[in-house]
Amino acid sequence: MGKFWSVFFMLTAVIAVAVSWLSAGWGWWFPGDGYAHSTIGKRIDALFYMIMAIVTLTFIVTQAVLGYVLWRGATIKPEDKVLFSHGSHGLEVIWTIVPSAVLLFIALIQMDVWAQFRIKGSIKDQHGNLVKPEPIAELTARQFEWRIRYPANGKPLNPKPQPDDIYSVNELHVPSGRPVEVTLRTDDVQHAFFVPELRIKQDAVASLKIPVWFDALENRDYEMLCAELCGWGHYKMKAKLVAQPDIEFEAWKERTSVEQFEDGFRKPADQ
Ligand SMILES: [Cu+2]
């Protein structure tokens, strides 16, 4: 019976590794089609895969040792001597130093990604050049929608609302292919701006204006969600991020501005 259990536990580990390995190929690990659509997202994914490799290796080694111990226990003969390792100074030193070294390595290697995510002076574009993201909109979360304020075409984003500002609800338009910045705020409770395919997530905290930057590398629509359970209508904060070429972004702003300031009296010839 002991042999059965040692093989059983070994098989469980082998199946776990095999399924994890295969499911990565099926695109189950990450939201969307399995890969990030932003520069920072690609770095985050690479970190994830690196940490996953370390964890997998650790898992395989510890499971193999466990399997060996189980097998030895199942096949031990009454005359065999038992080996006690409790209180072994050497083992204690090894399993303290090895995990510490691994954690220190991860802490150091992730610093650059963290800096790009949090420190404005460290933002790089997809070609690795340091860049300054362009502030394009103010994104205000409220129960239960996203309100977005853009400056008029050709004007910079003013921290205070301007008469010619352009507004949209639940649809954040951004130019694609270069880092842009949105100012995140909330009108009421805590919300969280989350675009899974870009790997961007940031809490919106009352009284704070938090800059968030990212680049959307493809021209397409992305899911934009609230990742904070913010009240009964939390589910309604499922919105859309539209990444489009500069020229289409500007054209969309122009169209929205015309619609927004339509007073109902203009004749078609005036437009
Ligand atoms: Cu919310």
Boltz pocket constraint, residues with backbone or C-beta under 6 A from the ligand:
constraints:
  - pocket:
      binder: B
      contacts: [[A, 141], [A, 142], [A, 190], [A, 191], [A, 192], [A, 226], [A, 227], [A, 228], [A, 229], [A, 230], [A, 234], [A, 237]]
      max_distance: 6.0
